[in-house]
Amino acid sequence: MTHTIYSHQQLQLKSIARLKQIYSEIACTVEVTDKRCKDAWISAIVNYQSSKVQKLTTAAPDNQATAQAELDSYIADQAQAVAPEPLRIVEISFNHHEYYADDKLIASITHDDDHLTQRWVVMVNDKELFRANTPMRCDRFICTHYKDGSLPVQEQEATPPTTENQIMAHIFNKCQNYGFEILDDGIYNNKGVKLGQVGCTDGNWWVKRRYSVQQQYSNSVLDAVRSLSMVDMSTDGKSIFDEYFLDQPLEQLTGDKLQRLLERAELVTA
């Protein structure tokens, strides 16, 4: 509670009865040496007020520092709202880019091969949000609407997919288009012939044909899988012995490969 600060001159004009009342109002704790003397009451009140003013003066620097810290924090928050941290872009493939803010997915840009003109699409929550004829326009759309807060909130999965899982998903989708099957040791066609492997390292897509150990870099996952389809065509005229024994000794064949070899041998002799 705040009380009026009385000067010595003001107190001199008060009666003893009024001085006693002021003494009680300000909850003065200074002892009055002579309660019959007016000057004793004035002295007690003045000394008590002086001690309170001194405490407030001592605390002022701390309050000022606290206020300054709060102001600095407010300014920083406003600056962040006006100019948020730049978005991080992860290139899943040439045709697929994902945008992250503080490790949270906010949007992605994909490519629609079926559209004639506006093939680049901004996706949020698996829904088309914007379409343009260049990826730069999609990038501008995401950044602009993210900054002004009008970009829909991306629903985060309970267990966000890792980059490795995302890469495998892209490979799987492209293999589906060609009817290929992904096994532990590589990609196979519908005849059980191993075509090779496809992967992505540091954002660079690569392909290994058949049993080769050499990686050949590709522009995208689509190009990598498409190159395996050419391997598929080139092996149509080979016998099952060419396909397996020329590449690997019999003792190195896995159980799955031996099973496929026997199945194909039965088809040939049938």
N, C-alpha and C positions, 0 to 999 in steps of 0.2 A: 504494500500500500504506500502511496506517495503522500507526504505531508508538506505543508508550507514551511519554507525556511524563513525564520524570523531573524531580523538583524538586532543588534544590541539596542539601537535607538528605538526600534518598534517595541521591544519588550519593556523598555523604560516607561512607555506610555500605558502599559497594562497594570491593572490592579493585581494584588496578591491572589485574589480569588480567580482571576482570569489566567494568571500565571500557573496556578495549580491545575486549572483545566487543560491548558496547553501541555503541561508536563505529562498529564495522563493521556492526552490525544496522541502524542508522539511516542508514547511508551518509553519515556526517558528512564534510563537506568542509573544515571549519575546521582550519587547521594547528595541531598540538600543538607548543608552543614548546619544551617539555622533556619528552621521552617517559619520562624516569626519575622525573618528578614527578607525584604523584597529582592535585594541584590543577590542573596543566596540562591533564590529560585531562578533569577536571570542567569547567574553564572552556571548553574547546573544545566539549564536548557541550552545555552550557547556551547558549552563544552561537549554536550551530547551531539548536537548538530554538527560540530566540527569533526568529530570522530566518524560520523556517517559520510560526510563529504570526502574525507580522506580515503575511506574504503572504496568509494565509487571511483575516485581518481585512479587508485591502484589497479582496479579491475578493468578500467577503460581500454588499455592496450590489448588485453586478452580478448575483449569483446570486438575490438576493431580487427584483430587478426582473424577471428572467427567469421566476421562479416565479409572480410576480404576473400577468405577461402571459399565461402558460399558463392560470392560473386564470380570468382574465377571458375568454379564448377559450372555455374549457370552459363557463362560465356562459352565454355568448352562444349556443353551440351547443345547450345544453339548452333555453334559452328559445325558440330557433327550432323545436326539436322539439315543444315544448309548444304554441306559438302561431305556426304558420307564416304566411307572408305571405298576405294575403287574395287570393282567386282573382279573376281578371279575367274578366268576362262579356262576350262579343261577341254582339250580337243580329244574327243573319243574317236573320231574319224574325220576325214575330209568333209563329210556331209553331216556331221553331228558334233555340236559344241554345247557344253553345259556351263551355266553361269552360277557362281557361288558367291555368297556374302557371309563372312564369318563361318566358313565351312558348311553353310546351309545352301542347298540347291534352291534357286529362286526361279529359274527358267532355262529353257534349252532351245537351240535352233536346229532344225532338221531339214532334210531335203525331200521334196515330193517329186518323184520322177514322172508321175502321171500328169502333172499340171503343165500346160504349155508355156506360160509366161512367168507367173509368180510361183516359183518352185521352193523358195525359202520360207520356212514357217516357224513362228515363235510358239512354243508349247509351254503351258503351265498346267500342272495336274492332268497331263495327258489330253488336254483340250487345246485346240487351235485358238490362238489369241490374235495373231497378226500374220499377214502374208505379204511378201515383197519379191521383187525380181533380183535382189542382191542381198548377200548376208550382211553387208554394211548397214543397210536400212533396218534390218532386224536388230542388229547390235544397237543402233541408235534408239530404236523403240524401247528395248529393254532398259538401257541406261537412263533414258529420259523418264520413263514411268516409274522406275525404281527410286529415282531421286525425289520425285514429287509425291511418292507414296501411293500412286494409283495402280501399281502393278498388283494383281491378285496374289494372295499369299500361297506359296507352294506348300502343300501338305507333306510334311516330312514322314518318311516311313519309320516304323518302330525300330527296325534295324536297317540303317541306310546301306545300300549296296556298295561294295568295294569297287575300286577301279577294275580289278581283275574280273569280278563278276559282270561288270558292264561290258568289258571287252568280249567275254565269252558269250554274252547275250547277243552282241552284234554279229559275231561269227556264226552263231547258231541260226540267227534270222536269215543271213545270206545263204547259208548251206541249205536251209529249207527250200529256198527258191530253186535250187538245182537238184533237190532230192538226195543230198548227201547226208551221211550219218557221222556224228562226232563220237569217237571212242577215246579211250585213255591214251592210246599211242598215235592218234592222228585222225584224219578225215577220210572216210570211205565212200565210194559210190554205191548205188543200189545193187551192184553185182558182187559186192564184197571185196572190191579192189581198193587197196590203200592208195590215196592220191597224194597225200602229204600233210603238212601242218601249216596253220596260219596263226599268227600272234602279233602282239604289239608291245614294243619296248620303247619307253621314253617318248611316247606319242608317235612312233614310227611303225607303220604296219609292215610285216614281212611274211614271206611264204617259203616253205621248204617243200620241194617236189619229191614225192614218194619217199624213198629212204635216204635222201641226200641230207648231209649235215650242214650244208651251206645255206645261209639265209639270203633271200633276194628281196630287196625292199620294194614296196608297192605304194601307190598314191593313196589307197584306201582299202578298207576291208573288202569292198566290192571287187576291186581289181585283183586282190589276192585270191579270193575264192573263185573268181572267173578264170584265173590262170590255172587253177586246179581242174576246172572243167575241160581245159585243153589237154591236160595230162590224161584225163578220163578218155577222151577221144583217141589219143595216140596209143592207148593200150588195148583197144577193142580187138585188134587183130592178133594179139599175143596169146600164147597158150598159157595154161595155168602154171606150167613149169617155168616159163619165161618170167611170169609175174612174181613168182615167189623164190625159186631156187637161184635165179640169176642175181637176185638182190640180197638174199640171206641164206646161210646154210640151214639145213633142216633142223639141226639141234638148237638153233637160235630162234626158231619160230615159237610164238606164244601159243597157249591153248586155243585162243580165239582164232588165230590164223590157221592152225592145224585143222580146226573144225571146218572153217570155210574152205580150206583146200580139199578136204575129204568130200564136202558137199558138192563142190564144183567138179571134182573127179567123178562123182556118181552121175552128175548131169551129163558129163562128156561121154561116159561109157554106156549110159542108158539108151 
